Every structure is written in C-alpha cells, then in structure tokens.
Amino acid sequence: MSIVNYMYSTTWFKPLRFLLAGVYYLIIALRNFLYDLGIFKIHSVETPVISVGNLSAGGSGKTILVQALVEYFQTQNIQPAVLSRGYGRSTKGLRLVADKLGLKEDPLTAGDEPFLIAHNYPGVPVVVSENRVVGAQYLERSFRPGVIILDDGFQHRRLDRNLDILLVDWPVNQAVHLLPWGALREPFANKQRADLVLYSKAGLRGNSHADLTFNLTDSVYDHAGNSLLLSELQGEYGLFAGLGNPDYFFESLQAQHYPATTKIAFPDHARYEASQLAKISNRASQYWITTQKDYIKLRPEFCRQQNIYYIKLKTKLPPALLDQLKQNFN
C-alpha cells in the first residue's frame, strides 16, 4: 500500500491531512493572486489555445472531451494539435508523441492519455511537456496548427488561452475538500475563472443537470483490431480499469451489458506491471472488458491469452460549447 493510500485509509492521519490541505490552500491562493496581479507572467502564442481542465484529481472525462474537440476541428478543416503534460510518463522535458507521419513514442514514454489521442487521430501533432509554454511554442513553430488543444490545463496559468473549459463532475465530486484531505486541486469557487463550466457524467445517476455525458460504443475490439457487438459476448466476464473514477465505467458497462462476476480497480494511469497482470490472469473469466486507455498498455499476446476486449467512450459537444467554438473560430 502506498503512503497516499495509507493516509486516506488510516483514521489518525485525518488531522494531518486537514493541516496539509490548509497549507495547500494558502499556496494555491497566493499563486492565483500573483497571476491576477500580473506579477507571475502569462505567456501567449499566436495560435488560438483551448484549455480543457478540471478541479478534481482525475476522473472527469477531460481526454474524451479533447478527442471530441479534435474531431470537431477536423470536420471544420482546421488543423488541431494537442499539448499535454504527459502525466505518469517515464520521461522528462518536451517529447514529440506524434507528428503528421505517425507515432514517435509509446504509452510509457508519452503518458497513456497523449499516446491514446495520437493513436486515435493519425496526422494530429501531439506534444508532451511540463512547460506548456515551451510546448505550445514548439507546436506553433513546427506545425503551424489552426488551434492548440491544451489537455488538463486549468491550473497551468502560464500559458494564455482563448477559451478556458472547466469540467466538473455532477453531482459535485464527493471529496469536496482540497488535497490531500479530499481530491480537489482548487477550491470549488475558483470555477469562476473559466470561460465555460460543463457539468459532466450525470448519466446513470438519474440527474438532468449534466451538460456533458459519456456513452459507451455498441462494439468492443480485440487484440487484432476486430470489432464485435457487445451484445454478442456471452458468459461470465470481468471488468478492470485504471481510471480516476473506475466505478463510473463499471456501472455504465454493466448497465449496457449485464453484471460482471469480477471487477478490478487499478490506480489511475496504471502501468500494468507483473503484479497487476497477475491479478487479471489469476481470476477465472471467460472474457474481460476494459477501456482503450488501459488496453493500449497491454501486450497483444496477453490480451489474446486472457481474451480481453476494449470498449470506447464517446461524447457529443454540448450546445453551449458549440456556440463558443463558432464565436471564436469562424
């Protein structure tokens, strides 16, 4: 068990978490204050920038929205490029994940989410960099895109953006406290800094407040890339995922299919090392279903041996966002 998980599961750590959350709040408040005053400089590039971010630590569907934006701009004949920090990658600095000729990195060196975007949209330049200003300048200089989509950029204020989109889980994330007491990166009140706030994931919770819902495709895919209707799969099966909010995926899949006999939740951005693979292979299931984000990190032979399929999540751009895009990109 990691020290973070130990802190969350042990009662006597709660006062320490509360104290650290207070310190974290002061740091966040001071940092935003200095940006608001102009003491911390905000850098611009000539290319329009759209930021997609959230307030909580993972699980709001940012990458799914980024992919929907890529598709939108492609239909408008505007060349998109994607910029990300590349969370969880084994590398540092600026890395070109993909250019117009194809993939240059793998999920380990690029980060699973940037690699997933690059894999799904051949020809779209994707760059990872801790310094998003440097990353945006590189994309602009090297590819001259019509728009740069900044994945997970709400807290990265050094790079100016033309449209700041904030995703908030509805109902509001149950961990409504700041890290490490809860899961919020910033106080909920800071949503006022965004140009557009989208409430997501109401779907199965019987709530009509969501602006953005995520839907599973009707088909699953195997290790060879063959598609199969989900309804054609029969027998006892298992689910696994390494997501910020795996329960949403598990509930959605079972509602569309039927209850799974086994469910395994791995840490977000799991690398699927030997001990994690053993948790899958040691369970008896006729087949497994996971997300594409998890699937791309698995070896094809392991997927074939364990009969693992992946399913995709899709979303539609809501009217409020489409209006913003039409205003900014006519």
KAJO-V166577 format. One record per residue. N is the residue number from 1. OMEGA is omega in whole degrees, 0 to 359 (* if undefined). NEAR is the number of other C-alpha atoms within 12 Angstrom. D_LAST is the distance of its C-alpha to the last C-alpha in whole Angstrom. Layout:
[[N,OMEGA,NEAR,D_LAST] [N,OMEGA,NEAR,D_LAST]]
This chain:
[[1,180,10,51] [2,179,9,49] [3,179,11,50] [4,179,18,47] [5,179,14,48] [6,179,15,51] [7,183,22,50] [8,185,23,48] [9,183,15,51] [10,187,15,54] [11,187,14,54] [12,176,12,56] [13,185,19,53] [14,178,20,51] [15,178,16,52] [16,178,18,51] [17,178,26,48] [18,180,22,47] [19,180,19,49] [20,177,21,46] [21,177,26,43] [22,177,22,44] [23,180,18,44] [24,179,24,41] [25,180,26,40] [26,179,17,41] [27,180,19,39] [28,181,24,36] [29,180,21,36] [30,180,17,37] [31,179,22,35] [32,178,26,32] [33,180,17,34] [34,174,17,34] [35,181,22,30] [36,179,16,30] [37,182,12,32] [38,177,14,30] [39,170,13,34] [40,187,17,32] [41,174,19,29] [42,185,20,26] [43,181,22,24] [44,170,22,21] [45,182,28,19] [46,181,22,16] [47,174,30,14] [48,181,32,12] [49,173,39,15] [50,178,43,15] [51,173,41,18] [52,182,42,20] [53,177,44,24] [54,179,42,26] [55,184,43,30] [56,183,37,32] [57,174,33,34] [58,170,30,32] [59,183,34,32] [60,177,40,29] [61,182,42,26] [62,185,45,24] [63,178,42,24] [64,177,38,24] [65,177,41,20] [66,179,43,20] [67,177,37,20] [68,177,30,18] [69,176,39,15] [70,180,39,16] [71,179,28,16] [72,183,26,13] [73,176,30,11] [74,178,21,14] [75,179,12,13] [76,182,17,9] [77,174,15,11] [78,183,24,10] [79,177,32,14] [80,168,42,15] [81,184,51,18] [82,180,53,20] [83,182,53,22] [84,172,50,25] [85,184,39,29] [86,184,42,30] [87,176,31,33] [88,181,24,36] [89,182,29,36] [90,184,20,39] [91,176,22,38] [92,176,19,37] [93,182,21,34] [94,177,28,31] [95,174,35,31] [96,182,39,29] [97,179,44,29] [98,172,33,27] [99,184,29,26] [100,181,24,25] [101,179,17,28] [102,183,21,29] [103,178,28,31] [104,183,25,33] [105,176,28,34] [106,183,29,35] [107,181,37,35] [108,183,29,38] [109,182,30,36] [110,193,39,33] [111,188,39,33] [112,184,39,33] [113,175,48,29] [114,178,49,27] [115,180,46,30] [116,180,37,29] [117,180,46,25] [118,179,41,26] [119,185,30,28] [120,185,27,26] [121,179,31,23] [122,180,25,25] [123,178,25,23] [124,178,40,21] [125,178,43,22] [126,181,53,24] [127,172,47,26] [128,179,47,28] [129,174,36,29] [130,178,30,31] [131,185,26,29] [132,176,40,26] [133,177,34,25] [134,179,25,27] [135,179,39,25] [136,178,46,22] [137,179,29,23] [138,179,29,25] [139,181,42,22] [140,183,30,20] [141,188,15,23] [142,189,17,24] [143,181,28,21] [144,181,24,18] [145,177,34,15] [146,179,29,12] [147,174,38,12] [148,178,46,16] [149,182,53,17] [150,181,51,20] [151,179,47,22] [152,187,42,25] [153,187,41,24] [154,182,40,24] [155,182,36,28] [156,189,34,27] [157,181,31,26] [158,180,28,26] [159,178,36,23] [160,179,30,20] [161,179,36,17] [162,179,27,14] [163,182,33,14] [164,182,36,18] [165,180,41,19] [166,176,40,22] [167,178,44,24] [168,176,43,27] [169,172,40,30] [170,356,30,31] [171,185,24,34] [172,182,26,34] [173,185,30,35] [174,177,17,39] [175,188,23,39] [176,178,25,38] [177,179,28,40] [178,172,32,39] [179,357,31,40] [180,177,32,43] [181,177,30,44] [182,184,29,41] [183,182,29,38] [184,176,33,35] [185,179,34,34] [186,175,37,33] [187,182,31,34] [188,181,26,32] [189,182,17,32] [190,177,24,29] [191,180,26,27] [192,178,17,26] [193,183,25,24] [194,173,28,21] [195,182,24,18] [196,177,30,18] [197,178,33,22] [198,176,37,22] [199,189,34,26] [200,168,37,26] [201,179,39,29] [202,183,26,31] [203,187,26,32] [204,184,24,36] [205,175,20,36] [206,185,12,36] [207,183,18,34] [208,186,16,31] [209,186,19,29] [210,171,25,27] [211,188,30,23] [212,178,35,23] [213,182,35,26] [214,184,33,27] [215,176,28,29] [216,174,32,31] [217,180,24,31] [218,184,21,34] [219,171,25,35] [220,184,33,36] [221,181,29,37] [222,185,34,40] [223,180,28,41] [224,181,17,40] [225,179,19,37] [226,179,13,38] [227,181,20,37] [228,178,20,39] [229,179,20,39] [230,182,29,39] [231,179,18,42] [232,180,13,44] [233,181,26,45] [234,178,18,48] [235,180,18,51] [236,183,20,51] [237,179,31,48] [238,176,37,46] [239,171,43,43] [240,180,45,42] [241,172,44,39] [242,186,34,38] [243,175,32,36] [244,179,26,35] [245,183,28,36] [246,182,29,38] [247,179,23,39] [248,178,34,36] [249,181,39,36] [250,181,33,39] [251,182,24,39] [252,182,31,36] [253,181,38,38] [254,177,25,41] [255,181,19,40] [256,184,21,38] [257,172,29,41] [258,188,22,45] [259,177,20,46] [260,178,29,47] [261,181,21,50] [262,175,26,49] [263,180,29,46] [264,177,30,46] [265,176,28,43] [266,177,26,43] [267,177,25,41] [268,181,25,37] [269,179,35,37] [270,180,32,40] [271,180,31,41] [272,175,30,44] [273,190,17,47] [274,182,15,50] [275,179,13,51] [276,177,23,48] [277,179,26,48] [278,178,15,52] [279,178,23,51] [280,185,35,49] [281,181,26,52] [282,177,15,54] [283,180,22,53] [284,176,21,54] [285,179,25,51] [286,174,24,51] [287,180,31,47] [288,173,43,45] [289,178,45,41] [290,178,44,38] [291,177,40,35] [292,178,38,33] [293,177,40,33] [294,187,40,37] [295,184,41,37] [296,180,40,36] [297,182,34,38] [298,177,34,41] [299,180,22,43] [300,182,18,43] [301,177,15,47] [302,179,23,47] [303,178,28,45] [304,182,21,47] [305,184,20,50] [306,180,29,49] [307,183,29,47] [308,175,38,43] [309,171,41,40] [310,179,40,37] [311,183,39,34] [312,173,31,30] [313,180,30,28] [314,173,26,25] [315,175,27,23] [316,178,25,20] [317,181,28,17] [318,182,24,18] [319,182,14,16] [320,179,19,16] [321,178,31,14] [322,177,22,11] [323,179,15,11] [324,180,21,10] [325,179,28,8] [326,178,15,6] [327,186,12,6] [328,187,18,6] [329,174,23,4] [330,*,13,0]]
